[in-house]
């Protein structure tokens, strides 16, 4: 009796063995399994994400080999590579977990059509989100546009699905198809040294990050705003690459409610952003609010470059941008501060900031990146009020009062006392000299006056026809 034809498991951003619906279904068939990852010609990801992807794929390949299997790596157009692999291996079944970005959905639809034309049975499985984006609607049957009612509905209706069994063994095909080597796609640039020291990509690294939350949940809501602390989970890159199931996180933490509610709400925000991108596929390229389509952005290359390099003269902004460059990640509170500064102090298009984050974040995710930048800009769904303009100085003083975060990433001003760590330009000459600081030489003066920049931004925002009542305080 001839052996059963193989099942292809097409892996994308689901690089794990545990609770992986596509892999579990293929393994349950008892047939040989061919796990494949395609470096799709249509995808462009940043350097930090390429570094993470290479390490994550290596970790997954090692785990698969422990099961008697291996990862097949291909490069090119996904349609050509998947159909070619099916022809070479004789596979009659194709499994994958859904993705929800617009281009990915179009490519998947084309592959499903072609596979079925060739007589290959396609098995689509749930993606790594708490809900499928089409599953939740308002009472009128429309997509949600505001987070709070979305989260309320999601929390009410969500039930963790049955755990997808982790395979203990995978049947191998008689002949393994050809594959690229993992070494050929490794990102080993000199700038990745700092990232390497910070992260452990892969399923084991994700499990360690989740376990690090033990005992932290009661203080999570407060600690997550303090960048000098390890107060956040840092699970975002592991979730971005699907090295851990979002349902596994929910199952593991939901029993600690209400302590876990703040963290679970962050998972809901991730789902909300995916929901928005699915229903509004131009979210990553166009301002969601049409009134922002003709906003008079300045887009000067000089200020943008200084923001990217952490040379704005505002210590909390500079610390965040340098943390990003050195580690491939930035603290969540500081992400909001640096985004507000770029958009509202410098009047640079939010897409310029989103592009930089896309290239430098290990957790770069299209839906999260686009929706979060538009939230700060005030142009997105459920966006921050236009008059919410972060004061970088007061934000630094409030959330990094002793300057521990700033001192770590902006060491040239580390000798300043806490009173001046967020305002070096206001420090007396003798204090600057004692700290070895020459403004404009060893550390830049502020590239913009925040108070004047705020007034300028508010005038332009008012011109969009939005609310005209502006609170007197600034955040």
BAROTI-43075 format. One record per residue (C-alpha): residue number from 1; z, y, x. Coordinates in Angstrom, 3 decimals. Example, Ala and Ser with C-alpha at 12.3 -4.5 7.8 and 13.67 -1.06 7.14 Angstrom:
# residues 2
- 1,7.800,-4.500,12.300
- 2,7.140,-1.060,13.670
***
This chain:
# residues 475
- 1,0.000,0.000,0.000
- 2,-1.042,3.323,1.569
- 3,1.713,5.861,2.273
- 4,2.264,8.640,-0.235
- 5,0.419,11.861,0.615
- 6,2.660,14.552,2.127
- 7,4.250,17.459,0.317
- 8,3.786,20.829,1.995
- 9,6.775,23.174,1.888
- 10,5.533,26.684,2.553
- 11,8.473,28.659,3.898
- 12,8.505,32.443,3.876
- 13,11.742,34.414,3.693
- 14,13.777,31.301,2.920
- 15,14.512,29.978,6.401
- 16,17.330,27.570,5.590
- 17,17.966,23.936,4.712
- 18,20.899,24.389,2.330
- 19,20.350,25.397,-1.291
- 20,16.602,25.748,-0.753
- 21,14.890,24.745,-4.028
- 22,11.417,24.165,-2.563
- 23,12.640,22.036,0.326
- 24,15.057,20.082,-1.855
- 25,12.347,19.253,-4.398
- 26,9.922,18.080,-1.732
- 27,12.597,15.970,-0.050
- 28,13.581,14.401,-3.377
- 29,10.029,13.108,-3.819
- 30,10.571,10.609,-1.001
- 31,7.132,11.457,0.355
- 32,6.500,12.834,3.846
- 33,7.312,16.545,4.070
- 34,5.383,19.101,6.113
- 35,7.379,22.352,6.458
- 36,5.102,25.235,7.437
- 37,5.518,28.906,8.209
- 38,2.436,31.120,8.310
- 39,2.395,34.347,10.266
- 40,0.250,35.979,7.636
- 41,-2.491,38.245,8.901
- 42,-1.865,40.557,5.937
- 43,1.790,41.144,6.835
- 44,2.928,43.854,9.187
- 45,6.586,43.787,10.142
- 46,8.416,45.872,12.701
- 47,9.470,44.912,16.196
- 48,13.105,44.279,15.298
- 49,12.099,42.055,12.392
- 50,9.668,40.143,14.641
- 51,12.522,39.500,17.055
- 52,14.694,38.168,14.224
- 53,11.898,36.085,12.745
- 54,11.199,34.346,16.053
- 55,14.851,33.406,16.572
- 56,15.290,32.359,12.966
- 57,12.241,30.116,13.071
- 58,13.531,28.540,16.277
- 59,16.891,27.838,14.624
- 60,15.155,26.346,11.598
- 61,12.900,24.155,13.740
- 62,15.944,22.830,15.595
- 63,17.682,22.014,12.303
- 64,14.553,20.290,10.979
- 65,14.260,18.161,14.108
- 66,17.799,16.931,13.485
- 67,16.420,15.580,10.188
- 68,13.478,13.833,11.857
- 69,11.088,16.637,10.969
- 70,9.736,19.799,12.582
- 71,8.318,23.187,11.669
- 72,4.570,23.692,11.663
- 73,3.650,27.220,12.675
- 74,0.293,28.731,11.784
- 75,-1.206,32.195,12.080
- 76,-3.907,33.867,10.001
- 77,-4.761,34.453,6.362
- 78,-2.325,32.462,4.248
- 79,-5.040,31.125,1.926
- 80,-7.050,29.712,4.828
- 81,-4.046,28.306,6.646
- 82,-2.393,26.586,3.671
- 83,-5.639,25.110,2.361
- 84,-6.608,24.034,5.866
- 85,-3.256,22.350,6.360
- 86,-3.600,20.529,3.044
- 87,-7.029,19.249,4.058
- 88,-5.831,18.104,7.490
- 89,-2.680,16.392,6.236
- 90,-4.026,15.024,2.968
- 91,-1.237,16.768,1.075
- 92,-1.517,16.779,-2.718
- 93,1.587,18.858,-3.449
- 94,2.518,22.390,-2.423
- 95,6.053,23.785,-2.817
- 96,7.224,27.349,-2.292
- 97,9.976,29.681,-3.427
- 98,8.678,32.794,-5.131
- 99,8.451,36.185,-3.488
- 100,8.208,39.436,-5.398
- 101,6.461,42.038,-3.245
- 102,3.108,43.196,-4.692
- 103,0.864,41.947,-1.883
- 104,2.711,38.660,-1.650
- 105,2.362,38.078,-5.377
- 106,-1.376,38.662,-5.182
- 107,-1.768,36.289,-2.250
- 108,0.327,33.623,-3.971
- 109,-1.787,33.877,-7.114
- 110,-4.960,33.341,-5.086
- 111,-3.473,30.334,-3.305
- 112,-2.245,28.770,-6.552
- 113,-5.703,29.178,-8.086
- 114,-7.440,27.612,-5.102
- 115,-4.924,24.787,-4.769
- 116,-5.308,23.792,-8.387
- 117,-9.087,23.952,-8.067
- 118,-8.796,21.427,-5.268
- 119,-6.492,19.183,-7.272
- 120,-3.319,20.088,-5.380
- 121,-0.241,20.254,-7.580
- 122,1.682,23.487,-7.084
- 123,5.461,23.665,-7.531
- 124,6.835,27.207,-7.690
- 125,10.595,27.585,-7.378
- 126,13.021,30.446,-7.924
- 127,13.182,33.084,-5.212
- 128,16.352,34.079,-3.389
- 129,17.578,36.582,-5.970
- 130,20.263,36.403,-8.638
- 131,17.578,36.714,-11.313
- 132,13.814,36.566,-11.614
- 133,12.637,40.188,-12.015
- 134,10.989,39.555,-15.381
- 135,14.096,37.903,-16.844
- 136,16.135,41.043,-17.583
- 137,14.918,43.736,-19.966
- 138,16.465,46.608,-21.863
- 139,17.019,46.274,-25.597
- 140,13.612,47.902,-26.050
- 141,12.023,45.252,-23.858
- 142,11.383,47.585,-20.904
- 143,12.338,47.168,-17.240
- 144,15.687,48.648,-16.296
- 145,15.509,52.002,-14.548
- 146,19.240,52.673,-14.161
- 147,21.520,50.454,-12.126
- 148,24.763,50.474,-14.120
- 149,23.350,48.975,-17.351
- 150,21.223,46.618,-15.232
- 151,24.288,45.393,-13.370
- 152,26.273,45.049,-16.583
- 153,23.558,42.853,-18.114
- 154,23.100,40.832,-14.937
- 155,26.826,40.199,-14.507
- 156,27.117,39.137,-18.150
- 157,24.166,36.754,-18.097
- 158,24.247,35.380,-14.559
- 159,25.164,31.760,-14.107
- 160,24.797,30.258,-10.667
- 161,22.098,27.560,-10.818
- 162,22.786,24.009,-9.769
- 163,23.053,23.673,-6.016
- 164,19.840,22.425,-4.420
- 165,20.802,19.505,-2.230
- 166,20.548,19.932,1.519
- 167,18.302,17.151,2.858
- 168,19.940,14.658,5.185
- 169,16.605,13.215,6.300
- 170,12.992,14.225,5.851
- 171,10.185,11.684,5.903
- 172,7.620,12.565,8.550
- 173,3.846,12.374,8.112
- 174,1.951,9.707,10.036
- 175,0.383,12.389,12.231
- 176,1.824,15.862,12.661
- 177,-0.692,18.667,12.101
- 178,-1.381,21.070,14.952
- 179,0.980,23.971,15.373
- 180,1.494,27.105,17.414
- 181,4.465,27.084,19.738
- 182,7.527,29.164,18.950
- 183,7.365,30.599,22.462
- 184,3.971,32.113,21.699
- 185,5.421,34.385,18.989
- 186,8.728,35.290,20.632
- 187,9.535,39.016,20.817
- 188,11.100,39.433,24.247
- 189,10.690,43.145,24.892
- 190,13.281,44.801,27.117
- 191,14.605,46.829,24.178
- 192,15.770,43.663,22.399
- 193,18.667,43.050,24.803
- 194,21.098,45.068,22.681
- 195,19.966,43.325,19.518
- 196,20.382,39.907,21.134
- 197,23.984,40.704,21.997
- 198,24.795,41.588,18.376
- 199,23.247,38.847,16.290
- 200,22.870,35.110,15.784
- 201,19.797,34.606,13.610
- 202,19.608,31.409,11.601
- 203,21.533,29.462,9.023
- 204,24.586,28.916,11.221
- 205,24.814,32.616,11.999
- 206,24.646,33.386,8.284
- 207,27.460,30.950,7.531
- 208,29.632,32.578,10.205
- 209,28.987,36.024,8.740
- 210,29.969,34.818,5.287
- 211,33.158,33.216,6.574
- 212,34.042,36.483,8.327
- 213,34.629,37.972,4.864
- 214,37.733,35.822,4.431
- 215,40.670,38.145,3.916
- 216,38.485,41.281,3.930
- 217,37.531,41.459,0.263
- 218,40.625,43.334,-0.994
- 219,39.878,46.200,1.401
- 220,36.076,45.943,1.267
- 221,35.518,48.910,-1.076
- 222,37.301,51.292,1.321
- 223,36.531,49.697,4.691
- 224,32.770,49.511,4.050
- 225,32.590,53.312,4.296
- 226,34.183,53.511,7.760
- 227,31.537,52.957,10.431
- 228,34.022,52.450,13.270
- 229,35.364,49.329,11.526
- 230,33.834,45.910,10.995
- 231,34.259,46.549,7.286
- 232,30.907,45.291,6.017
- 233,29.599,41.745,5.862
- 234,26.468,42.323,7.987
- 235,24.842,39.624,5.902
- 236,21.815,41.801,5.148
- 237,19.445,40.388,7.815
- 238,20.444,36.832,6.925
- 239,19.670,37.582,3.281
- 240,16.449,39.365,4.210
- 241,15.209,36.203,5.940
- 242,16.691,33.803,3.406
- 243,18.994,32.096,5.896
- 244,21.617,31.910,3.176
- 245,21.260,31.528,-0.563
- 246,22.387,34.471,-2.638
- 247,23.740,31.936,-5.135
- 248,25.823,30.307,-2.403
- 249,27.380,33.686,-1.650
- 250,28.137,34.250,-5.325
- 251,29.639,30.787,-5.735
- 252,31.788,31.293,-2.670
- 253,33.140,34.713,-3.629
- 254,33.164,34.934,-7.409
- 255,36.472,33.066,-7.566
- 256,38.122,35.971,-5.748
- 257,37.312,38.491,-8.491
- 258,38.223,41.289,-8.930
- 259,38.593,41.605,-5.150
- 260,35.015,40.379,-4.685
- 261,33.511,42.577,-7.401
- 262,32.565,45.394,-5.032
- 263,30.691,43.009,-2.774
- 264,29.008,41.159,-5.635
- 265,27.885,44.527,-6.974
- 266,26.017,45.039,-3.696
- 267,24.152,41.799,-4.370
- 268,23.324,43.256,-7.777
- 269,21.957,46.415,-6.128
- 270,19.694,44.214,-4.003
- 271,18.426,42.535,-7.155
- 272,17.932,45.910,-8.846
- 273,15.719,47.143,-6.022
- 274,13.623,43.980,-6.202
- 275,13.432,44.454,-9.991
- 276,12.081,47.977,-9.446
- 277,9.460,46.950,-6.892
- 278,8.243,44.112,-9.087
- 279,7.795,46.344,-12.130
- 280,6.655,49.439,-10.205
- 281,4.558,48.055,-7.322
- 282,3.766,51.504,-5.866
- 283,7.462,52.083,-5.134
- 284,6.984,51.670,-1.379
- 285,4.083,54.106,-1.120
- 286,4.440,56.722,-3.875
- 287,7.330,58.786,-5.135
- 288,8.466,57.039,-8.306
- 289,9.127,60.407,-9.969
- 290,5.712,62.044,-10.304
- 291,7.223,65.501,-9.848
- 292,7.710,64.665,-6.174
- 293,4.072,63.729,-5.551
- 294,3.201,67.243,-4.339
- 295,6.505,68.117,-2.698
- 296,5.894,70.493,0.269
- 297,7.164,68.276,3.077
- 298,7.094,69.835,6.540
- 299,6.634,66.617,8.544
- 300,6.927,68.220,11.976
- 301,6.617,65.677,14.764
- 302,9.199,67.403,16.961
- 303,12.131,67.217,14.502
- 304,11.111,63.703,13.457
- 305,11.117,62.528,17.068
- 306,14.534,64.046,17.722
- 307,15.887,62.357,14.591
- 308,14.442,59.018,15.694
- 309,16.005,59.303,19.151
- 310,19.401,60.538,17.951
- 311,19.072,64.020,19.459
- 312,19.686,66.258,16.443
- 313,22.915,67.860,17.639
- 314,24.808,66.376,14.681
- 315,26.959,63.607,16.206
- 316,27.250,61.313,13.156
- 317,23.472,61.434,12.657
- 318,22.803,60.809,16.328
- 319,25.308,57.951,16.455
- 320,23.612,56.253,13.518
- 321,20.126,56.574,14.942
- 322,21.237,55.254,18.308
- 323,23.084,52.355,16.700
- 324,19.847,51.494,14.926
- 325,17.809,51.584,18.131
- 326,20.343,49.623,20.150
- 327,21.332,46.960,17.625
- 328,18.592,46.806,14.976
- 329,21.100,47.739,12.287
- 330,22.960,50.765,10.978
- 331,26.152,51.122,9.003
- 332,25.486,51.595,5.271
- 333,27.337,54.910,4.895
- 334,25.562,56.304,7.941
- 335,22.184,55.188,6.571
- 336,22.729,57.566,3.658
- 337,23.795,60.387,5.968
- 338,20.805,60.105,8.316
- 339,18.382,59.728,5.399
- 340,19.736,62.810,3.656
- 341,19.490,64.753,6.919
- 342,15.855,63.796,7.476
- 343,14.758,64.470,3.913
- 344,16.821,67.470,2.912
- 345,17.810,69.199,6.151
- 346,14.491,68.654,7.933
- 347,12.265,68.378,4.811
- 348,10.462,65.371,6.244
- 349,8.805,62.963,3.823
- 350,11.023,60.002,2.935
- 351,8.128,57.678,3.836
- 352,8.395,58.762,7.472
- 353,12.006,57.644,7.476
- 354,11.187,54.431,5.646
- 355,8.496,53.633,8.228
- 356,10.967,54.095,11.084
- 357,13.546,51.891,9.407
- 358,10.872,49.289,8.718
- 359,10.063,49.133,12.426
- 360,13.624,49.150,13.767
- 361,15.795,47.251,11.257
- 362,16.385,43.525,11.632
- 363,17.159,43.491,7.882
- 364,13.959,45.304,6.881
- 365,13.116,44.370,3.292
- 366,10.357,46.146,1.404
- 367,12.223,46.586,-1.886
- 368,15.508,47.654,-0.304
- 369,13.841,50.010,2.142
- 370,11.673,51.780,-0.424
- 371,14.204,52.006,-3.227
- 372,17.056,53.174,-1.018
- 373,15.001,55.890,0.638
- 374,13.764,57.096,-2.735
- 375,17.345,57.044,-4.031
- 376,18.398,59.482,-1.310
- 377,15.279,61.603,-1.772
- 378,15.996,61.933,-5.483
- 379,12.490,60.724,-6.271
- 380,13.314,57.176,-7.309
- 381,14.650,55.365,-10.336
- 382,18.381,55.931,-10.809
- 383,18.162,58.353,-7.881
- 384,20.907,60.519,-6.437
- 385,21.026,63.984,-8.037
- 386,18.739,66.372,-6.179
- 387,21.673,68.615,-5.297
- 388,23.455,65.756,-3.525
- 389,22.881,66.841,0.053
- 390,25.174,65.231,2.582
- 391,26.880,67.622,4.965
- 392,26.664,65.662,8.222
- 393,29.677,67.389,9.698
- 394,32.064,66.851,6.795
- 395,30.773,63.297,6.353
- 396,31.583,62.571,9.976
- 397,35.018,64.147,9.710
- 398,35.791,62.213,6.551
- 399,34.552,58.757,7.498
- 400,34.942,58.837,11.289
- 401,37.943,61.170,11.647
- 402,38.857,60.168,15.201
- 403,35.227,59.961,16.296
- 404,35.470,56.312,17.348
- 405,32.006,55.525,16.009
- 406,30.494,58.650,17.537
- 407,32.156,58.027,20.896
- 408,30.663,54.535,21.014
- 409,27.070,55.570,20.432
- 410,27.061,59.142,21.736
- 411,29.139,58.657,24.896
- 412,28.069,61.947,26.476
- 413,30.396,63.801,24.108
- 414,33.116,61.156,24.132
- 415,35.472,63.385,26.110
- 416,35.849,65.879,23.275
- 417,39.088,65.930,21.300
- 418,38.857,64.720,17.703
- 419,38.931,68.320,16.460
- 420,35.498,68.980,17.975
- 421,33.904,65.530,18.135
- 422,31.767,66.305,15.066
- 423,31.190,69.963,15.960
- 424,30.554,70.183,19.706
- 425,28.625,73.421,19.217
- 426,31.841,75.048,17.972
- 427,33.999,73.864,20.858
- 428,35.308,76.569,23.250
- 429,33.680,76.746,26.658
- 430,36.725,75.389,28.469
- 431,36.856,72.362,26.163
- 432,33.170,71.661,26.758
- 433,33.589,72.028,30.503
- 434,36.583,69.686,30.532
- 435,34.500,67.097,28.656
- 436,31.535,67.508,31.036
- 437,29.261,68.864,28.319
- 438,26.579,71.502,28.707
- 439,25.099,72.225,25.290
- 440,21.343,72.157,25.355
- 441,21.366,70.041,28.512
- 442,23.731,67.085,28.304
- 443,23.832,67.209,24.504
- 444,21.570,69.211,22.168
- 445,22.559,72.089,19.995
- 446,22.013,71.463,16.253
- 447,18.289,71.514,15.535
- 448,18.880,73.114,12.141
- 449,21.644,75.083,10.457
- 450,22.865,72.800,7.680
- 451,23.959,75.574,5.297
- 452,20.582,77.309,5.529
- 453,18.723,73.996,5.294
- 454,20.673,73.103,2.167
- 455,19.767,76.368,0.469
- 456,16.107,75.875,1.388
- 457,16.064,72.316,0.029
- 458,17.774,73.327,-3.216
- 459,15.232,76.100,-3.784
- 460,12.375,73.636,-3.363
- 461,14.010,71.012,-5.549
- 462,14.585,73.572,-8.287
- 463,10.880,74.294,-8.180
- 464,10.194,70.737,-9.348
- 465,11.538,71.633,-12.769
- 466,14.747,69.646,-12.427
- 467,18.219,70.836,-13.401
- 468,19.079,74.340,-12.310
- 469,22.885,74.090,-12.360
- 470,24.041,73.457,-8.804
- 471,27.638,72.534,-8.013
- 472,29.288,74.790,-5.470
- 473,30.561,71.954,-3.287
- 474,28.613,69.985,-0.745
- 475,29.349,66.368,0.131
***
